[in-house]
Every structure is written in C-alpha cells, then in structure tokens.
Amino acid sequence: AREGGWTASPGSGGLVTAIAPVLQNRGGLWIGWPGTVDEGLAEEDLAAAMDQAAEQSGFDLTPVMLTEEEKNGFYYGFSNEVLWPLFHDLVKRCNFLPEYWPAYRRVNKKFARKIKEKRQSNDYVWVHDYHLMGVGEALRQLGVEDRIGFFLHIPFPSPDIFARLPWRFEILRALLHYDMVGFQTMRDRRNFTHCVRTFVPGVAIHGRGAVVTFRFRERDVRVGAFPISIDFNEFAEAAATKEVSDLAWEIHEQLSEKQIILGVDRLDYTKGIPERLRAYRYLLENYPDLHEKVVFVQVVVPSRADIPEYRDLKAEIEGLVSEINGMFTRCAWVPVHYQYRSLSREELIAYYRTSEMALITPLKDGMNLIAKEFCASSLEPCCVLILSEFAGAAAQFQRGALLVNPHDQEGIAKAIHKAFHMPHKERVGRMKRLRAAVKRHDIYEWVNSFLQASFARKLESFPAVEDYTPRMSFSTGGAGGFSAFEEEWAESA
C-alpha cells in the first residue's frame, strides 16, 4: 500500500485465535472497531484494507468507526479503566468517572445500529466481550427481535466486587436482553446468578446443570458456562511443520543443556508477570541445584504502551529482569531471557514445542488460551504446565497441570523444582492427559455447545459459502478482531 495508506494484519488476541477458524469460509460477518479513529480517514483506503483482510481471513469484515472522544471514553475509559480491573477483582485500579458511562452507552448503540443495518433475515447475531454488554438492549430498542447471543471472555465478579460498580443495575438489566449469555466457567456463571438475585428483583431462575433459564419481563434468557478453546489440530499440525521444527531446534541449540521455562503474556497487570519474576528469583535464591540448569524465557507482547500505568508496569518488569540477571548470571548462563516484542506464529509455536515447562500465572483470567496452545503444540509430551489456579483453564486442567497460587512465591518455586525433577513417565502422562482434554474440547465443540444451547443448532448449520443459507454475525468492541489496521508512516516512525 502507498505511504500514508492502510494495511491489515491479523489480531493476536484470544478472541481472534478462537473465533477466526470458526468463521472461515462460512460466509460469516465480523463487525468490529478497527482500533483507529475516523477523523481524516479516507474511506476508500479503509475499504481496500478491509477487502484485503477479508481475503486473508475467509470472512467478511465491517468496521464501526469511533471518534477520538468515543475512543477515550468508551475504550480507554469505561472498558479498560472500569470493567477490566473490576471484573478481575482489582477494584483499586478502577476509575469510576461519571462521563465514561454515557460514552459506553453511545458506542454500544452505534454498534447496534450497524448490526441492524447489516443483518440478514437468517443471521444469528453473536456479541462478544465486556466492551459490548449493552448491544443487546440497544438492538431491542431498535425493534430487533432476532435471537442474540452474548459471550463474556473475561471473568465475572462476585456480588461484593460487582456492588462497587455505580452502574451495576444498568449492566445486569442490559445483559438480560440477550437470549443467551455465556461465561467461561461455572464460577463465573454462579457469580452472575448471585448478582442478578441480589440486584435485579423479579427474576425467576429455573433449571440445573451448565445452562439455566432466567425469566425476566416476559423474556426467557438462557445462561450457561461454555469454556472456550482453540483449534487443536491447527496448532498440532503447525508444530509438526519443517519451519517450526527448524526454529525449535535453533532455540534448543542456543539454550542447550538447560530446561526452558516459558512465559508468554500480553503486557497487562492481570497477567502476574512481576509476581512470577519474584517467584523465579526466590527459586534461584533457595534452590541452587537449578543454577545453570534452567533458563526462564519471558515474552511480553506490547500492549497499550501509551497508557502511563502500562509504561510503569513495563519498567517494573524490566527492573526485575535486570536485578535477577545481575545477581545470578554466570559466564555461560543468563537466567532470564526477556523479550518485549510480538512473536511470529511460527516462532511462538517453536517456543511452545521446545520448552520443558510453561509458567502461566495470571492473577485472574477468563480462560487463558496460551495454556491450551502450549499443550496442543507439545508434540514430544515430556513437558510440564504450571498454571495459576485463578485461570479459567485450571478447572479443566486439574489432572495434568501443576496448579499454583500466583501470589505464592514459595509455592511457585516449589512447583518449578518439582517439574524439573519430575520423572519422565509422570511428565509424559500429565501432558498426554492435557493434550487429550484440549483435543476433545476444542473450539468447534465450544461453538457447537453454545449454538445448541442457544437455538438447538450446530456449526454444521453454517456450511461452506457455496451452499450456506444462514450466517453468523459476530460483533466485538475491543481492538481485537481486525484491529491491526495501521498507517504505514506510523509503523516506520
């Protein structure tokens, strides 16, 4: 593309990783914010970038453009200074500015108008994540009575945490305008149920099991737990390619005779990266038998670098890395290999494949697909997953992973020490169980379970483009779906 124009590249978030394989070649339509503002934007340039992205992805894309004011109030404000920390139980990080709420509502209504404009009679509209909890209510106000589903990718807080939200009543009532509301875990569904019982009078709840029915104002709303997953075969097949195998061998050669402990995270305070580094420092202080025998590779993917809090977090992480390496480095051993960059898909899977341990310790996480990607990519299953008990994936991985408290430095150090000395047979057995669980409960099972619970249909109801009738319309408000539209001059600045 020409200088000052626009290019498209795939987003790297968990939602994209999970949903893209489902939409591909099924005539799906993804409606989302491309991560930029519309001031001074040439429509023909954006349209060309959209066409390019659609050709690459195998599904159609429609943008919802935001103004600078909407971006600040809706995205940086209400979504990421209110909902994100609150739903991760970090109330002290919340900024309950009153002007954020009107901005959130305005953007949700803007999405609803775009969905109504683009929808077809046989569409199933599926709205995703905390940015767009009010879209269902806005669609009802526009007269749309189609079936609408919603899925929350992050945790849902308990009533004592949710009570801090000044707009708690409005958010709960908005969610009750969907026909199906899905959560990652039974814990999240229970928290939502308790919040509705506490704050919304007149709701009757019926049923047992993973999916129950809420009766609210003559409307039945189904509410369930649907743990999201990945395309297991896609990762396993990629891990077996020559390109990934060669990269994995290069990594192994560079760090030979040492067991690799891998951490991969987006830069965010919920991921527990400083806590993890302190636990690794504790390990080296108290288990000298592992000196020069392990190396910790921590990859931090840049995110929200223009926000001061994230810049401070980056500085804290880099200070800890420097401190640990200054204390323990020997001539042939650097204990922490820190990378602040995005990895290519092939490079990421190569790290998955060659690492003996994955250390994934978020303070709280809706699911954490990195854990599942690591398992799917571990073709030689002599490796160990060390996982935070506060990640949604912990509920599925209890029989294979070593579960730890991310705040417990000693406990994490003991888990690493145990994993290092774990017998080969136990390592293999644990990882085989994890891989089997991810393969059995993959992304297609997740979609099928949601659609089946929503309206008794499965993914096969949305066949390949040449003979499909219905289609799925997805909507996401974060800069995550087709978000990576960047001005070329900005990339080279």
C-alpha positions in Angstrom: 0.0 0.0 0.0 1.1 3.6 -0.6 2.7 5.8 2.1 0.1 7.1 4.5 -2.3 4.4 3.5 -3.7 1.5 5.5 -2.7 -2.2 5.8 -4.4 -5.1 7.5 -2.8 -7.7 9.7 -4.4 -10.4 11.9 -5.1 -9.5 15.6 -3.3 -11.6 18.1 -5.8 -11.7 21.0 -7.5 -14.8 22.4 -10.9 -13.9 20.8 -9.3 -13.9 17.3 -7.4 -17.1 17.9 -10.6 -18.8 19.0 -13.2 -17.4 16.6 -11.3 -17.0 13.3 -11.2 -20.7 12.5 -15.0 -21.0 13.0 -15.9 -18.1 10.7 -13.5 -19.0 7.9 -15.3 -19.9 4.6 -18.7 -19.9 6.2 -19.9 -16.6 5.0 -19.6 -15.1 8.4 -19.6 -11.3 9.0 -17.4 -9.8 11.7 -18.4 -6.3 12.9 -15.9 -4.5 15.0 -13.8 -1.5 15.7 -10.6 -1.4 13.7 -8.6 0.3 16.5 -8.4 3.7 15.0 -10.5 6.9 14.9 -12.4 8.1 11.8 -11.1 11.7 11.8 -9.4 12.4 8.5 -9.7 8.8 7.4 -10.0 8.2 3.6 -12.9 5.7 3.2 -11.5 4.2 0.1 -8.2 3.4 1.8 -10.0 1.7 4.7 -12.3 -0.2 2.3 -9.3 -1.5 0.4 -7.7 -2.7 3.6 -10.9 -4.4 4.7 -11.1 -6.2 1.4 -7.5 -7.4 1.8 -8.3 -8.6 5.4 -11.4 -10.4 4.2 -9.5 -12.2 1.5 -6.9 -13.3 4.0 -9.3 -14.3 6.8 -12.1 -16.1 4.8 -14.9 -14.0 6.2 -16.3 -10.5 5.7 -15.4 -7.5 7.9 -17.4 -4.4 8.6 -16.0 -1.5 10.7 -17.6 0.5 13.3 -15.6 3.8 13.5 -15.1 5.7 16.7 -14.3 9.4 17.3 -11.3 10.3 19.4 -13.8 11.3 22.2 -15.5 7.9 21.9 -12.3 6.0 22.0 -11.2 7.7 25.1 -14.5 7.4 26.9 -15.7 4.0 25.7 -12.4 2.0 25.1 -9.7 3.5 27.4 -12.3 4.8 29.9 -15.3 2.6 30.7 -14.0 -0.6 29.2 -10.4 -0.6 30.4 -10.5 1.7 33.5 -13.7 0.4 34.9 -14.8 -3.0 33.6 -11.4 -4.6 33.0 -10.0 -4.1 36.5 -13.3 -4.6 38.3 -14.0 -7.9 36.6 -10.5 -9.1 37.5 -11.1 -8.2 41.2 -8.7 -5.2 41.1 -11.1 -2.5 42.4 -8.3 -0.2 43.5 -7.3 0.2 39.8 -10.9 1.3 38.8 -11.6 4.9 37.7 -15.3 5.5 38.1 -15.5 8.8 36.1 -19.2 9.6 35.5 -18.6 10.7 31.9 -17.4 7.2 30.9 -20.8 5.6 31.2 -22.6 7.8 28.6 -19.7 7.2 26.2 -20.0 3.4 26.7 -23.8 3.5 26.0 -23.3 5.7 22.9 -20.8 3.3 21.4 -23.0 0.3 22.2 -25.9 2.0 20.4 -23.6 2.7 17.5 -22.7 -1.0 17.2 -26.4 -1.9 17.4 -27.3 0.4 14.5 -24.5 -1.1 12.4 -25.7 -4.6 13.2 -29.3 -3.8 12.3 -28.1 -2.2 9.1 -26.0 -5.3 8.1 -28.1 -8.2 9.4 -30.0 -10.5 7.1 -33.1 -12.4 8.0 -31.4 -15.7 8.7 -28.4 -14.3 10.7 -27.5 -15.4 14.2 -26.0 -12.4 16.0 -23.3 -13.2 18.5 -21.9 -10.3 20.5 -18.6 -10.7 22.3 -17.0 -9.5 25.4 -17.2 -6.8 28.0 -17.0 -3.8 25.6 -20.5 -4.5 24.2 -22.6 -5.8 27.1 -25.3 -3.2 26.2 -25.7 -4.0 22.5 -28.5 -6.5 23.1 -30.6 -3.9 24.9 -29.9 -1.3 22.2 -30.9 -3.8 19.5 -34.2 -4.4 21.3 -34.8 -0.7 21.5 -34.3 -0.6 17.7 -37.0 -3.2 17.3 -34.8 -6.2 16.6 -36.3 -9.4 18.0 -33.9 -11.9 16.4 -32.1 -14.3 18.6 -29.0 -12.6 20.0 -26.2 -14.3 22.0 -23.5 -12.8 24.2 -20.3 -14.3 25.4 -18.0 -12.8 28.1 -14.4 -13.7 27.6 -13.2 -12.4 30.9 -14.2 -13.4 34.5 -17.5 -12.2 36.0 -17.0 -10.9 39.6 -18.8 -11.9 42.8 -21.6 -9.7 44.2 -19.3 -8.0 46.8 -17.0 -6.8 44.0 -19.7 -6.1 41.4 -21.5 -4.0 44.0 -18.8 -1.3 43.7 -19.9 -0.5 40.1 -22.1 2.6 40.1 -23.9 1.2 37.0 -24.4 -2.3 38.3 -28.2 -2.3 37.8 -28.0 -1.0 34.2 -25.3 -3.6 33.2 -27.3 -6.5 34.6 -30.6 -5.4 33.0 -28.8 -4.9 29.7 -27.4 -8.4 29.8 -30.9 -9.8 30.4 -32.0 -8.5 26.9 -29.9 -11.3 25.2 -31.4 -14.7 24.5 -28.2 -16.5 25.6 -25.5 -15.3 27.9 -22.4 -17.4 28.1 -19.5 -17.4 30.6 -16.1 -19.2 30.7 -16.6 -21.2 33.9 -19.3 -22.3 36.3 -17.7 -20.0 38.8 -18.5 -17.0 36.5 -22.0 -18.2 35.9 -22.6 -18.6 39.6 -21.3 -15.1 40.3 -23.6 -13.7 37.6 -26.6 -15.6 39.1 -25.8 -14.3 42.5 -25.5 -10.7 41.2 -28.9 -10.9 39.4 -30.5 -12.3 42.5 -29.0 -9.6 44.6 -29.6 -6.5 42.4 -32.4 -7.3 40.0 -35.8 -8.0 41.6 -38.4 -10.1 39.9 -36.1 -12.5 38.1 -37.1 -16.2 38.3 -34.3 -18.8 37.7 -35.1 -22.3 36.6 -33.1 -25.4 35.8 -29.9 -27.2 36.8 -26.6 -28.0 35.2 -24.4 -26.0 32.9 -27.3 -24.0 31.4 -30.2 -22.4 33.4 -33.1 -20.1 32.4 -33.8 -16.7 33.7 -37.3 -15.3 33.4 -37.2 -11.5 33.2 -40.0 -9.3 31.9 -41.7 -11.9 29.8 -38.4 -12.9 28.3 -36.5 -16.2 28.8 -32.8 -15.8 28.9 -30.6 -18.8 28.9 -27.4 -18.5 31.0 -24.6 -21.1 30.8 -20.9 -21.9 31.1 -19.0 -22.6 27.9 -15.2 -22.9 28.4 -13.6 -21.5 25.2 -10.8 -23.4 23.5 -8.6 -23.4 20.4 -8.3 -25.3 17.1 -6.2 -28.2 18.5 -5.4 -29.7 15.1 -4.3 -26.4 13.7 -1.6 -25.9 16.4 -0.5 -29.6 16.3 -0.1 -29.6 12.6 1.8 -26.2 12.6 4.1 -27.6 15.3 5.0 -30.5 13.0 6.0 -28.4 10.0 9.6 -28.2 9.0 9.7 -24.4 9.5 8.6 -24.7 13.2 10.8 -27.8 13.7 13.9 -25.9 12.5 13.1 -22.9 14.6 12.6 -25.1 17.7 15.9 -26.8 17.0 17.7 -23.4 16.8 16.2 -22.3 20.1 17.2 -25.7 21.7 20.8 -25.3 20.4 21.1 -21.8 21.7 20.0 -22.9 25.2 21.4 -26.4 25.1 21.7 -28.5 28.3 19.2 -26.2 30.1 15.5 -26.7 30.7 13.5 -23.8 29.3 10.7 -22.3 31.4 8.5 -20.3 29.1 6.2 -17.3 29.9 4.2 -15.6 27.2 1.9 -12.7 28.1 0.4 -9.5 26.8 1.6 -6.6 28.8 -1.1 -6.3 31.4 -1.2 -6.1 35.2 -3.6 -9.0 35.4 -1.0 -11.4 34.0 1.1 -11.6 37.2 4.4 -11.0 35.4 6.2 -9.2 38.2 4.9 -11.7 40.8 6.2 -14.5 38.5 9.7 -13.0 38.3 9.9 -12.6 42.0 9.0 -16.3 42.4 11.7 -17.2 39.9 14.2 -15.0 42.0 13.0 -16.9 45.1 13.7 -20.2 43.2 17.3 -19.2 42.4 17.9 -18.0 46.0 16.6 -21.2 47.6 17.3 -24.0 45.1 21.0 -23.6 44.0 20.8 -27.0 42.4 19.0 -25.5 39.5 21.6 -22.8 38.8 22.9 -23.1 35.2 20.3 -25.9 34.6 17.2 -23.8 33.8 16.5 -20.6 31.9 13.4 -18.5 32.0 12.3 -17.1 28.7 9.7 -14.4 29.3 8.0 -12.9 26.2 5.9 -9.8 26.8 3.8 -8.7 23.9 3.5 -4.9 23.7 0.0 -3.5 24.7 -1.4 0.0 25.5 2.1 1.5 25.6 0.6 5.0 25.6 -1.0 4.5 29.0 1.2 5.5 31.9 0.2 2.6 34.1 1.4 0.1 31.4 4.6 2.0 30.9 5.2 1.7 34.7 4.5 -2.0 34.5 7.0 -2.4 31.7 9.6 -0.6 33.7 8.9 -2.7 36.8 9.3 -5.9 34.8 12.5 -4.8 33.2 13.9 -3.7 36.5 13.2 -7.2 38.0 14.8 -8.9 34.9 17.9 -6.7 35.3 18.1 -7.4 39.1 17.8 -11.2 38.7 20.3 -11.4 35.9 22.7 -9.1 37.8 22.5 -11.3 40.8 22.8 -14.8 39.2 24.4 -14.5 35.7 27.5 -16.6 35.1 29.8 -16.6 32.1 27.8 -19.3 30.3 24.4 -18.7 31.9 21.9 -15.8 31.8 19.0 -16.9 34.0 16.3 -14.7 32.3 15.9 -14.2 28.6 13.4 -11.3 28.3 11.8 -10.3 25.0 9.5 -7.3 24.7 8.0 -7.9 21.2 5.4 -9.8 19.3 6.5 -13.2 18.0 5.5 -14.6 14.6 3.1 -17.5 14.8 5.9 -19.9 13.7 8.3 -18.6 16.3 5.7 -18.8 19.1 4.8 -22.4 18.3 8.5 -23.2 18.1 8.9 -21.9 21.7 5.9 -23.9 22.8 7.4 -27.1 21.2 10.9 -26.8 22.6 10.2 -25.6 26.2 10.2 -28.1 29.0 7.9 -26.0 31.2 5.3 -23.3 30.6 4.8 -20.9 33.6 1.4 -19.3 33.2 0.4 -17.5 36.4 -2.2 -14.8 35.8 -3.7 -13.1 38.9 -7.0 -13.9 37.3 -8.0 -14.9 33.8 -11.2 -15.8 32.0 -9.7 -18.9 30.4 -6.0 -18.4 29.1 -5.6 -19.9 25.7 -1.8 -19.7 25.9 -2.0 -22.8 28.2 -4.1 -24.7 25.7 -1.8 -23.6 22.8 1.2 -24.9 24.7 -0.4 -28.3 25.2 -1.5 -28.6 21.6 2.0 -27.7 20.3 3.9 -30.1 22.6 4.4 -32.9 20.2 7.0 -34.5 22.4 4.9 -34.6 25.6 7.8 -34.6 28.0 6.9 -31.2 29.4 5.0 -29.6 32.3 2.3 -26.9 32.5 2.5 -24.8 35.7 -0.8 -22.9 35.8 -2.4 -20.3 38.1 -5.4 -21.7 40.0 -7.2 -18.5 39.1 -7.1 -19.0 35.4 -10.3 -20.4 33.9 -8.4 -23.2 32.3 -7.5 -24.6 35.8 -10.9 -26.2 36.1 -10.2 -28.3 33.0 -6.5 -29.0 33.7 -6.6 -30.2 37.3 -5.4 -33.7 36.5 -2.5 -32.7 34.3 -1.1 -29.3 35.3 0.7 -28.2 38.5 -1.7 -25.6 39.9 -0.2 -22.7 41.9 -1.3 -19.5 43.7 0.3 -16.6 41.6 0.8 -14.7 44.8 2.8 -17.5 46.5 6.5 -17.1 45.6 7.5 -20.2 47.6 4.7 -22.3 46.1 5.7 -21.4 42.5 9.3 -22.1 43.2 8.5 -25.5 44.7 6.3 -26.3 41.6 9.2 -25.4 39.2 11.6 -27.5 41.3 9.1 -30.4 41.3 8.7 -30.1 37.5 12.5 -30.1 36.9 12.9 -33.3 38.9 9.7 -34.9 37.7 10.2 -38.5 36.3 9.9 -38.8 32.6 6.9 -41.1 32.8 4.9 -38.7 35.0 5.7 -35.8 32.7 4.5 -37.7 29.7 1.4 -39.0 31.4 0.4 -35.5 32.6 0.9 -33.9 29.2 -0.9 -36.6 27.4 -3.9 -36.0 29.6 -3.8 -32.3 28.9 -3.4 -32.7 25.2 -6.4 -35.2 25.2 -8.5 -32.7 27.1 -7.7 -29.8 24.6 -8.3 -32.1 21.6 -11.6 -33.4 23.0 -12.9 -30.0 24.0 -11.7 -27.8 21.0 -13.1 -24.6 19.6 -15.6 -26.4 17.4 -17.1 -28.2 20.4 -17.3 -24.8 22.2 -19.2 -23.2 19.3 -21.5 -26.2 19.0 -22.3 -26.2 22.6 -23.2 -22.5 22.6 -25.3 -22.8 19.4 -27.0 -25.9 20.6 -27.9 -24.2 23.9 -29.0 -21.1 22.0 -31.3 -22.5 19.4 -30.7 -26.2 19.0 -28.4 -25.9 16.0 -24.8 -26.8 15.5 -21.9 -25.4 13.5 -22.9 -27.6 10.5 -25.9 -25.4 10.1 -23.5 -22.8 8.8 -21.8 -24.7 6.0 -19.2 -23.6 3.5 -20.0 -20.5 1.5 -21.1 -22.2 -1.7 -24.3 -23.7 -0.1 -24.9 -21.7 3.1 -28.2 -20.0 3.9 -27.8 -18.7 7.4 -24.6 -17.0 8.6 -23.1 -15.9 11.9 -22.6 -12.2 12.6 -20.0 -11.5 15.2 -19.6 -8.2 17.0 -16.6 -7.1 19.1 -15.9 -3.7 20.5 -12.3 -4.1 21.5 -9.4 -3.5 19.1 -9.1 -7.3 18.8 -10.9 -8.7 15.7 -9.5 -6.9 12.7 -7.8 -4.4 14.9 -4.3 -4.1 13.4 -5.0 -1.5 10.7 -2.1 0.8 10.9 -0.9 3.8 9.0 2.4 2.9 7.3 4.0 6.1 8.3 3.2 5.3 11.9 4.8 1.9 11.6 8.0 3.4 10.4 8.1 6.3 12.7 
